[in-house]
Amino acid sequence: MKVLVTGGGGFLGKAIVRLLLERGDEVRSFSRREYPELTKLGVKHCCGDLDDAAAVARSAAGCDLVFHVAAKAGVWGPYEEFYRANVVGTHNVIAACREHDIPRLVYTSSPSVVFNGRDMEGVDESAPYPEHFEAFYPQTKAEAEQLVIAANGAGLATVSLRPHLIWGPEDNHLTPRILERGAQGALRRIGKRECLVDTIYIDNAAQAHLQAAEHLSAGSSVAGKVYFISQGEPLPVWYVVDRILAAGGIPPVRGTISPRLAYAIGWSLEKIYALLRLSGEPRMTRFVARELSTAHWFDINAARNDFGYRPRVSIDEGMERLKAWIATR
């Protein structure tokens, strides 16, 4: 098949691209720049911004399937930037699918679209969107996810996947931050509760996307639905952080601050960054304080039952692979 992967040079996008190439598909990547490592693999690049409808449409011409992985992630930044990339961009991808009669669209969402700031333990896909978001990323991803769900129909079958905390070799977001701040001694546990969280190893996340696509067609059991995907093995959040630190040869986190103090610090830093128009992200935000002091793990039985998702790489094996990769950096 001819497949378009938006964000093909990113962490998850690249893993999906590799699996597609392994099974013999012709792959095209849409992103803001070219990635030499993808060029070497034979991937065709289409460069542009997600909010450029014409560029998105050109990239999709002639394709049989689209994986919409690209997004503006992060916990801080102007609302307009998140909206243009995540909402307008998703609208443009849907429009491109319709313009070129592409029958299938797999969208990468996030469990944060239903995070309400409180413990979420074993919840399934019936969990509602919250009335209030404390970051623009989950707010705009929720809106984009709803566009994808609404777009499902006879001419275009859509499905949304919600992978939680993707990690593994070549991670350019979560792992580097943990290692950098751990090496600086800047990490602190938030609260003393052992809050369980879900994570997912990169290869498992990519495989889930291909499995969902294989079961996706107009009127199929997965069409128009959303799915949580994870390792299916929730662990205490700071245990996961400490294992990533250990993979990088860094001591575990020792210090602790209260959730209330972390939230107050996040609120203060957000105000300072907004007032002074500082670049980058604050070390703490209200959203991060809530995320690191609450439980959030999800029922993945729907993904198991509807498209046969099973994590193939265990957490232990994944950590060994991560350790080996860090050693080569």
VEXFI-970996 format. One record per atom (N, C-alpha, C): residue in one letter; x, z, y. Coordinates in steps of 0.05 Angstrom, whole numbers, plus 5000, padded with zeros to 4 digits. Each point is the difference from the previous one (the first is absolute). Layout:
<pts>
AXZY...
</pts>
This chain:
<pts>
M501750004976M498350005024M501750005025K498849935022K501350025026K498850265013V501850185007V499250275009V501350065027L498450105018L501050105026L500150314999V502350115008V500350285003V500650065029T498250135014T500750075028T501850254998G502150015016G501950224999G501749984975G500649764991G501549974975G502950115001G501050055024G502750115003G500050305001G497750125000G499850295001G500450134972F499850265000F500650154975F498149924978L497450035004L498049934979L499849704998G500049865022G499749715000G502149874983K502550095002K502249884985K499650054970A499150244993A499650064972A497849834988I497949945016I497949824990I501049724998V501649915019V501249734999V501649974974R501750194994R501749984976R498349974974L497950164998L498349984976L498649734999L499249895022L498749745001L502049784991L502450025010L502149804992L500750024971E500050254989E500650044972E498049864982R497549995009R498049874983R499749705006G501749905019G500049715005G498449905023D499050185017D498449915023D501849895022E498849835017E501449905024E499150195023V502050135012V499450215019V500849935028R498250075019R500549965028R499750275014S501850065019S499950265014S499449955029F498250165011F499449995029F501050265012S501849985020S501150235014S501149915026R501050195016R501049935027R502749874999R501550034978R502649874998R500649934971E502149854997E500749924973E501850224987Y499850024973Y501650194985Y501849844981P502650015004P501949854984P499750054970E499450254993E499850074971E497649854987L497949965016L497749854990L500649704998T501549905020T500849724999T501649944975K501850184992K501649964976K498349994975L497750135001L498250004977L498249754999G500149845022G498449765001G497350035013V499750225016V497650055014V499949845026K497849885006K499749865025K499150195022H501349985023H499350185022H498149865020C498050155009C498349925022C500150235020C501149955024C500550215019C497850005022G499350245008G498050035021G499050285001D498250065018D498750265003D497349994987L499150234990L497450014987L497749945020D500450065025D497949965019D499949715011D501749834989D500049715006D498449864978A497549945006A498249894980A501049734989A501149845018A500949734992A502450024981A501850195006A502450034982A499150114973V498250184999V499050114975V498649784984A498449845013A498649784986A501949804988R502149935015R502049814990R501450104975S500650265000S501450124978S498350004974A497450005003A498250034977A499249734989A500549785014A499149744991A501149934972G498149924982G500849924974G500450224980C499550255007C500450234982C497550054983D500550134977D497950074982D499250305001L501950155011L499650295000L501750125023V498950215013V501450135022V500250304994F502450115003F500450295001F500650075029H498250145012H500450085028H501250285000V502750015002V501450254999V501050095027A500649815018A501250065026A498150175017A501350185015A498450185018A502050145019K499050105021K501650185017K499550284990A502150124989A499950274989A501250195021G499750264994G501250205017G497950205010V501050225011V498250215009V499950025031W501349815013W500150015030W500349725011G498949965023G500349755014G497449925014P500049805017P497649915015P497849904981Y497650085007Y497749914984Y499949704998E500549865022E499749715000E501849874979E502450114996E501949884980E498950034972F498950234994F498850054974F497549824996Y498449985021Y497649844998Y500549714996R501949895015R500749724998R501049934972A501850164990A501249944974A498050054977N498750235001N498550094976N497149905000V498749995023V497249915001V499849705006V501249925022V499949715006V501549844979G502250104991G501549874979G498449964974T498650214992T498449984976T497749805004H498850015024H497949805006H501049724997N502549955010N501249744999N500649914971V500950194984V500549944971V497449924986I497950155005I497449934988I499049735009A500349945026A499249745011A501749784988A502550044996A501849804987A499149944972C499350214985C499049974973C497549824999R498250055019R497549855001R500549715009E501849975019E500649735010E501249824978H501650124983H501449844979H498850044972D497650114999D498650044975D501750154979I501450205009I501550174982I498150204987P499850014974P497950164987P500650304997R502550085003R500650294994R501950125021L499350245008L501650155020L500350294990V502650084997V500650284992V501250135025Y498850225008Y500850145025Y501350274994T502250055013T501350264997T499150195021S498450204992S498950205018S501750264997S498850225005S501450264999S497950224996P500750214984P498250234997P499650145027S501749965019S499750145026S497549915014V498749784992V497649915013V497750194995V500250184980V497950194996V501050295004F502450035010F501150275004F498750145023N498850234995N498550145021N501450255010G502550034993G501650235009G499750254983R498449984979R499650224981R501049924972D500050204982D500849944973D498249794988M501349814986M498549794985M501150014971E498550124982E500950054973E498349864980G501249804988G498549854979G497749835010V500049935026V497849855011V500149714990D497749874998D500049724992D499249825023E499549754994E499549805021E497450045016S498450194991S497550055015S500550185025A502450105004A500750165023A499549845025P498650115020P499349845024P502449995020Y499849815018Y501949995022Y499550245018P502150135011P499550235017P498949915027E498850195014E499049945027E502250005021H502350124994H502250025019H502649954986F501849845013F502749954990F502050125020E502250114989E502050115017E502549825003A499749754991A502149805004A498749724999F501249825014F498949735002F500449844975Y502050064984Y500449854975Y497650034982P499350244991P497750024982P497449905013Q499750035026Q497649915014Q499749704998T502249855005T499849715000T500049894971K501450144982K499949914972K497250044989A498650215008A497250044991A498249775010E500449935024E498449785011E500649744986A502649954995A500849764985A498950004972E500150224987E498950024972E497149935000Q498550095019Q497249945001Q499549705005L501749875015L499849715004L500449864973V501950094984V500649884974V497650044981I498950245000I497750054982I497649825008A499549985026A497849855010A500349704995A502649914998A500549714996A499549914972N499850194981N499649924972N497349854997G500249784985G497549844996G500549784980A498249814999A500249784981A502449835004G500849955025G502349835005G502750135001L500050265004L502450165002L499750274987A501450054979A500050264986A502250175011T499450245008T502050185012T500150264985V502450135001V500350274989V502150145017S499750265003S501850175016S501250214983L502750035001L501450214985L501250205020R499950264991R500950225017R502350144986P502549895001P502350144988P500850235018H500850234987H500650245016H503050064998L501350015023L502950085002L501749844980I500549755006I501649834983I503050075004W501450024978W502850065002W501649854978G502650005003G501749874980G502349855013P501649864984P502349855011P499049805021E501749965020E499549825022E497850105019D499250244997D498150125019D501350015028N498649895019N501149995028N498550185019H498450184989H498350175017H500150294992L498850074978L499750284992L502750124992T501349884980T502550124990T502250025021P500549805016P502150035021P499550225019R497550045007R499350225019R500550274988I499250034975I500450264986I503050054998L501549804992L502950054996L501450055027E499349865020E501250045026E499550285011R497550085000R499250265011R501050224982G500049954974G501150214982G502950045004A501549795005A502950025005A500650155026Q498149975019Q500350135026Q499150294999G498850084978G498850274998G497550035018A498749775005A497750015018A497350024987L500050024973L497450024986L499250294997R497450055002R498950274996R497449974984R499750174980R497450014986R497850095019I497749874998I497850085017I498050164983G500050265004G498350184985G501350074973K498850194987K501050104974K498349924976R497849875005R498349914978R501349774985E499649994974E501049784984E497949785000C499949845021C498049785003C500849764983L498349924982L500549784982L499549735015V501749814996V499649735012V500649794979D498849775004D500649774983D502249835012T501649874984T501949805009T499849774980I501449785007I500149784981I502749865002Y501249944977Y502549864999Y499649715007I501949885013I499649735011I499249794980D501350004976D499349804980D497150044990N499150244998N497250054992N498049905021A500750045026A498349915021A499849705000A502249864996A500049715000A498449894976Q500550134977Q498649914975Q497050035004A499150225012A497150045005A498849785016H501549905020H499049785016H499549744983L501949944983L499749774983L497850034980Q499750244989Q497950054981Q497249975013A499850115024A497449975014A499449715006A502149855007A499549715006A499149854975E501250074977E499349874975E497150054992H498850225008H497350064994H498049935022L501149895022L498349945023L498949725000S497449985003S498749755003S497250065012A498749805010A497350055012A498250124979G498850235007G498150144983G501350174978S502750025000S501350164979S499750295006S500850174981S499650295002S501850125022V502149865009V501750115020V499449895028A498549785002A499449875025A498550185019G501050025025G498750155021G500550304998K501950084983K500450294996K502750095011V500350275002V502650125007V500950184977Y502650034997Y501150154978Y502450175009F499950264993F502450165002F501949934977I502649985006I502049974979I502350195005S501050124979S502250205003S501350034972Q501850194999Q501250074974Q498050144981G497950105012G498150154984G501150274992E502050095015E501350254993E500650155027P498050135012P500550145025P502050234997L501750025020L502150205000L500150145027P501150245001P500350135027P501749835018V499149975025V501249815018V503050065005W500750265002W502850065005W501749984975Y498850014977Y501549944975Y500849705000V498249835009V500749715002V502249965020V499750125023V502149975021V502750104989D500050234987D502550104989D501349824979R498349874984R501149824980R501249755013I498849915021I501249775015I502650085013L500150245011L502450115011L502250024979A499250104977A502050034978A501149734991A498349805001A500949734992A502249915019G499950105025G502049935020G502250205002G500150204982G502050215001G499850195023I497550055009I499650175023I498550254990P500750245010P498750254991P497050005007P498450164986P497150015004P499350135027V497649975008V499050115025V499650304996R500950165019R499850294998R498250125020G500349925025G498450135022G497149934999T498350185011T497149975000T498950065028I498049845008I498550065025I497149994992S498350135016S497250024994S498649735007P497949934986P498549765006P499050005029R499150235009R499050025028R502249945020L502450104995L502249955018L500849704999A500149894976A500749724997A498049825015Y497450074998Y498049845014Y500450035030A500650245010A500450045029A502449855010I502150004984I502449855007I499449705001G498549904980G499249725000G498449935024W498150175008W498349955023W501749995025S501950195003S501750015023S501849755002L501249934978L501849765000L498549755007E497649974990E498449775006E499449985030K499450235012K499550005029K502549935016I502350104991I502549955014I500849704997Y499749904976Y500749714996Y498249825016A497450075001A498149845016A500650025030L500550245009L500450045029L502649865009L502150034985L502649895008L500549724989R498149904984R500149734989R502649964984L500650204983L502449994984L499749804977S502349884993S499949814978S500450164973G499549864978G500250124974G497650184994E500250154978E497950184992E500850295003P498150185007P500650285001P500850104972R501650214999R500850124974R497650124986M498050075015M497650124988M497649905016T497849944986T497549935013T497850164986R497650005012R497850144988R499349894973F500149744997F499349874975F502050084978V502650005006V502050074981V499750304992A499550175020A499650284994A497750054980R497949855004R497750024981R500849894972E501349775000E500749884975E501850174983L501950145013L502050164985L499150284994S497650075008S499050284995S497350004986T499249764989T497549994985T500549854974A498250044981A500149864975A498649735003H501149794989H498649744999H500949854975W498350024980W500349854976W497349894991F500149784985F497649844997F499549924971D497549964995D499149914973D500549704998I501749924980I500649724997I498749884976N497950134990N498649904976N498749735005A499149955025A498849745006A502049774996A502450045009A502149794996A500749974971R500150234985R500549994972R497849844985N497650055006N497749884986N499549715008D500349945025D499149745010D502249784997F502650075003F502049804996F502450094984G499750224986G502050084980G502550115012Y499950125024Y502450115012Y501050244985R502649994994R501450234988R502850005012P501050225011P502750015011P502049964977R501649795002R501949944979R502750155003V500750065024V502450155006V499450295006S501050194985S499550285005S501450105025I499350235009I501350125023I503050054994D500550114976D502850064993D501749754999E498949794988E501549754998E500449885028G497950015016G500249905027G502150145017M500150274996M502050155015M502949934992E500349944974E502749914991E500749745012R498149825002R500549745012R500550035030L498650185013L500450055028L502850115005K500850194983K502750125003K502249794997A499649814981A502049794996A500149825024W497749945011W500049825024W501350135024I499450265005I501150145022I503150004998A501050034976A502950014996A501449745007T498549785001T501249745007T499849935029R498650165016R499549945028R502650065017
</pts>
